[in-house]
Amino acid sequence: MRESEERYRLMADNATDMISRHSPQGVFLYASPASRLLLGYRPEELLGTSAYGYLHPDDTDAIRRADADGGAFLSAGTTVYRIRKKDGVYVWFESSARPVRHPLTGELQEVIVVSRDITGRRWTEETLRRYEFIANSSNEFMTLINRHYVYEAANTAYCKAHGRERDQIVGQTVADVWGQETFSTVIKGYLDHCFAGSDVHYERWFDFGAKGRRYIAVNYNPYRGESGEVTHAVVVSHDLTERKQDEDAIHASLKEKEMLLKEIHHRVKNNLQVISSLLNLQSNSIESKETRELLRESQNRVRSMALIHEKLYQSESLAQVQFAEYLRNLTRDLFRSYSAGGVGLKLQAEDIPLDVDTAIPCGLIINELVSNALKYAFPAGRTGDLHISFLKISRERCALTVTDNGVGLPPEVDVKNPKTLGLQLVNMLVNQLHGTLDVVTDGGTTFMVTFTADRDTLKSRRT
């Protein structure tokens, strides 16, 4: 017996787990040397003290209640609790207890306990529980898929979306859950790309067992093991069905409004063309050359506005006109209207988009200035050139310039306070643009109108 005891004591003294013997009341009768490593106490410091004095207050009552059932400190089996080390820090212990009874009477004599520190494991388990709680509390779909296309984890939202219990997904292949066709034609390629080490994102419609047809944004993230190789795909998906439906509804509404706006611009253009045709018919019945000229000027003004609406309904943007193209068409029509074969045209225009509130006044200004030049700058068949430019002179400001090398303005003409309707209209339109008008008469005439092309900028400045 002494030899046997010595052998067991040798084993106990060299074990990394702490082995202890206790009286039925929990008093230490023996503590192995591992107590120094696990608790910071030398074995002799523990002898004669009660184990209850080292327990965490929150665990003491539970252990006492359990002991009362078995009548001994730490009933047979495994118990997890917190115990205080010598430095005052509590650690988690996992203890396995075995009662020792008298062989004849069966009376409890002592309890042998084997304990180990599971603080690290407990912290890891707690961390995993927290992550599991977070994942299962999320409305996003979260899964973990290994390289064999088998689910190793799936959160609650994902399981509910499929209308399945967790064990009906975890351990199953992706093909089992989604069907072979969807797996082969859609999912497998993305997963393989992820397993190759790339983050993957895509959006598409999927048919779920419980949620039905849903529009899902899917993100695959490669998970690398200790060797650095990708072992799993972490899949996080978000249900975008409501947003997709709202976007589709907005897109359909915008498409409808776009068609209506195109139709409005088209009808306005047609109505203006009708007015132009009526003016043309009216001029054919008038003998007075002066009156016919006035009608032609009005007809050209109407055409300049009709051309704006024509460009708007032909443009991809229903709110802005590419003014360079408009300028080419307008000047071509004016040259044809005045049969200005002896006048050359030099046109320099940047492709600047203008909104309708800016484009119409600009078009009318060009109509007046070009018309005046063609009528008065080259009298009696005189030849010459007309130079028109439309350029940006700063980030916000544009300059519209009409220059001719004709006979120039008569000295009695006051551009700022004109008597003719055309120049009166030009001044009024420049004011409407909140622009400036400069005139130079030197070997011809130059009109320069500068204004802010961005109407939103202009509005913010007024505010």
Secondary structure as GFF3:
##gff-version 3
##sequence-region A 1 463
A	DSSP	alpha_helix	2	14	.	.	.	ID=ss1
A	DSSP	beta_strand	18	22	.	.	.	ID=ss2
A	DSSP	beta_strand	28	31	.	.	.	ID=ss3
A	DSSP	alpha_helix	34	39	.	.	.	ID=ss4
A	DSSP	alpha_helix	43	46	.	.	.	ID=ss5
A	DSSP	three_ten_helix	51	54	.	.	.	ID=ss6
A	DSSP	alpha_helix	57	70	.	.	.	ID=ss7
A	DSSP	beta_strand	77	84	.	.	.	ID=ss8
A	DSSP	beta_strand	90	101	.	.	.	ID=ss9
A	DSSP	beta_strand	108	117	.	.	.	ID=ss10
A	DSSP	alpha_helix	119	137	.	.	.	ID=ss11
A	DSSP	beta_strand	141	146	.	.	.	ID=ss12
A	DSSP	beta_strand	151	154	.	.	.	ID=ss13
A	DSSP	alpha_helix	156	162	.	.	.	ID=ss14
A	DSSP	three_ten_helix	166	168	.	.	.	ID=ss15
A	DSSP	alpha_helix	174	178	.	.	.	ID=ss16
A	DSSP	alpha_helix	180	182	.	.	.	ID=ss17
A	DSSP	pi_helix	183	187	.	.	.	ID=ss18
A	DSSP	alpha_helix	188	195	.	.	.	ID=ss19
A	DSSP	beta_strand	200	208	.	.	.	ID=ss20
A	DSSP	beta_strand	212	224	.	.	.	ID=ss21
A	DSSP	beta_strand	230	239	.	.	.	ID=ss22
A	DSSP	alpha_helix	241	284	.	.	.	ID=ss23
A	DSSP	alpha_helix	289	314	.	.	.	ID=ss24
A	DSSP	beta_strand	320	322	.	.	.	ID=ss25
A	DSSP	alpha_helix	323	337	.	.	.	ID=ss26
A	DSSP	beta_strand	343	349	.	.	.	ID=ss27
A	DSSP	beta_strand	353	355	.	.	.	ID=ss28
A	DSSP	alpha_helix	356	372	.	.	.	ID=ss29
A	DSSP	pi_helix	373	377	.	.	.	ID=ss30
A	DSSP	three_ten_helix	379	381	.	.	.	ID=ss31
A	DSSP	beta_strand	384	392	.	.	.	ID=ss32
A	DSSP	beta_strand	397	404	.	.	.	ID=ss33
A	DSSP	alpha_helix	421	432	.	.	.	ID=ss34
A	DSSP	beta_strand	436	440	.	.	.	ID=ss35
A	DSSP	beta_strand	445	452	.	.	.	ID=ss36
A	DSSP	alpha_helix	455	462	.	.	.	ID=ss37
###
